[in-house]
Each structure stands twice: as structure tokens, then as C-alpha cells.
Amino acid sequence: MRRTLALAAGLLLIDLAASAVAVEHRLFWTTGDRLLPAWGFYPNGSSYRDTEPSGKASAWTAGGGTHTLTWVADFPAAAPWQVWVRQYGGYGKVTAAVDEWPVTEGRGGFGGGRYVWRHLGGITVSAGPHHVDLTVTHSMLDAVLFATDPALDPANVKLPEPVENPVLRGLRTYRDDRHLSDAAGSAGFVVGRVTPYAEVRYDWLPQAKDLIDRIRLWGAAGQYVAGTVAVRAREPLAGPRVTLNEVIGPQGTKLGSKVIDLRVVHLRHRSMSLPATRPYSDKFPDLLLRDDRTGLPPKGDQGGYQSTAPWAYQDYPDSRLYTEPAHAVAYPDQSGRPIPTIRWEAMRDGIDDVRYLQALDRAIAAAEARLTKADPPPGLAPALDRARQVRKDCFEAISGRWFQYTGSLLPGDLDQTRRRLAEAGVGLRRSTR
């Protein structure tokens, strides 16, 4: 009898141990500052009421709008995972997707002007790396957490250390590009148009309508003209070489490769940092450093130039970045000719923007003066009201710090602003006739 009881007790202990193993749960998480840098976000180290950021700062959409943080998270096990985010509860919204499958049916959470945990839902994934996209709309993302325990509330438990160096970029191998096979042909790659400023280095998957065999450029005589295309390779490429065989201009004018001065923007690894965030390494567009017809760089070493924004190009580990009086906006090539940079072109665009505004201001002043004289044209007063409203919308409405304004811009916004300023000025001049 004793032996029978002992055997039964032993089986019970084994069963309890097996149950304990079965219910062992997994959890991993990281903080918003560790998911930076990302387009449209700024690190915010402020505290709200009795809550502080989980890391050094939250990821804040300072200029408003909707922007996305990406984490290539390494899931330790195949399981149904619960997804939580810690965000500012006073306003805004955060959604999540894993390999572009949306996380839904969440229980939500508390609100208020403080950092709060909110449950976004659950999703079943396999073990290994998966792309987690966190879309933040006018809010602050402080942390994201994955747990297998459906009853877990992160606000009520002591969390382990967060993932210190989350992977922010990676090939989205789950995307199917077989529809590009015919277009790629024996070359093994396709070329297509892209949206300016969009993230394309790892994520670009074009459709047939996006593919091109030529690129449209515009600019003035004697000016370096920039154009952007993306390449998706279906086969491994060993050091692709960029050439431009022909340029077709107005009225069919053609330029051959021998007279085309082609410069290629390179990507290279840079160690960078932002205020209140961890240092990070990523690939950044470098200066226009190589002529692919010769393979030779201009004078100087890569990254050895100064500019009006030297922090964009330099890797000084000390204060020389801000004390060396060697700033410039253009650099000599091997023939002594200047090489314009993206910074140079941006400054030229900024000056042109001011000229559009000044032209409208002159037109407004002329219209106001004309209204003080006898027999003003009947359509002038309404045109003046419209012009003043355009100025208000396009210039006077700009407020806050520079990154709040630029962070909210979408591709094409500044072109549309120029068009509105120009049309308002033309409208005033037509009304004075």
C-alpha cells in the first residue's frame, strides 16, 4: 500500500512539474528612445505628472502627423503573443503590425496626461526575427512589450531589462517579389520611381506601374540636377556600377555619356547620436563623392569635409565639430570645380522660397496702394483678401520650433506652397489691369 501511495505521489509531482513548465511565460520589451532615429520623431525626455520615460526619452511626433517606428524583433518562441505599448495617454493613437499583419482586438487602457500602458491585442508568430511596425499618430511612444501571458498587466509587475540595442532595419523577406521576375530578366534587378524622402533602402517593393527605364530631370543650365531612383535586386549583385548613357533635352537635344558629369551619392556606415538617445550606427547618404565613369573620388577623403551643417558629415568625438572655423557649402573635385551638396541645394531652395514670399509681399503692397487711389479695379479687393489668406496659410501659420514644422511636412508640400504664393501674386497683378 505504501509503495502504491509513493508511486501515486511521484506521478502527481511529475504532473505538477510538467504543468509548471507548460505555463512558463516569455516577455521582452524595449523603449521608445532605442527605436530612434526615425523620420518624423524627436526624443522627448519630459516627465508627465508622476510618470517618467522608461528609457532616456519617448519617441514623439513633435510636428504632429502620423509616423512609423520599426523594430526587427527576435521572438524567442512560436506562440500567441500579447502586444502592449506605453504611450502618452492625453492624446494620440498607437497601432502595431507584425510583418504587416495588424494587431487587433486589444483591451486598451487608461488615459490622462501621463504615460500609460495600453493593450493593443494579440498575434501568433513563429520564432525568429519579425518586423514590428508601430504607427504613432500625434503622440509619444515610450515602450513596446510582447508577452505570452494573456493575464499580464505591465503596470503591475517588475519588468526585466529592455532589449538594449534593438535592430531597426532589415530585409523584409516575407514580401513576395515574384511578379518582378520577367521585368528583372537576366540583369537580375529592376529600377523604379520612388516617393521623395520615403524609406526605400530595405522596404521597397515596386509594382509594374512603378518601373522605369529612364528618369525625368529638370533644372537650369550649368546646374547639377538631382534625381532619385530605387533598385530592387532579385539576385545578388556584386558592386553595381551606375552609368548614364544619354540625356534627352528640350526639342530632342541629346547629350552623350562623354559630356555627362555623373556623380553618385554613396551610402556608408556612420556612428551618430541624437540628444537624449543612445548612440547608433546606420547607413547615411554621403556627399557626392564619386564619378562612376572614372571611379575616382574628388580631392580629400570621404567624410573629410566641413559644411554649414558639419554634424551631418563629421565623426569628431570631441568639441572640434563646433569650434573649427572650416565650414563650407561646396567642395572642389579633382579638377578644382565645385561639387554641390544636398545641403547646398536645400539652401538654394530655401532662398527661392523666401523670394516667392517677397514677391507676394510686393504684390500685396502694390495692391494696397492702388486701393487708396481713385477708381480701383472692381476685382482687386477680393484678390487682395485671397492673397492675404494665402500668406497667412503658408507663412504666418508656421509656429513652434523648426523641427515641429519640418517634421509635419509631406512630399510635395513645399512645392504646393510655392504654387499658392505664385498664383496669389499673379492674381493680384491681373486684378490691377
Summary of the structure (lengths in Angstrom):
residues: 433
radius of gyration: 28.6
end to end distance: 115.9
largest distance: 121.5
contacts: 1142
relative contact order: 0.10
helix: 29%
strand: 27%
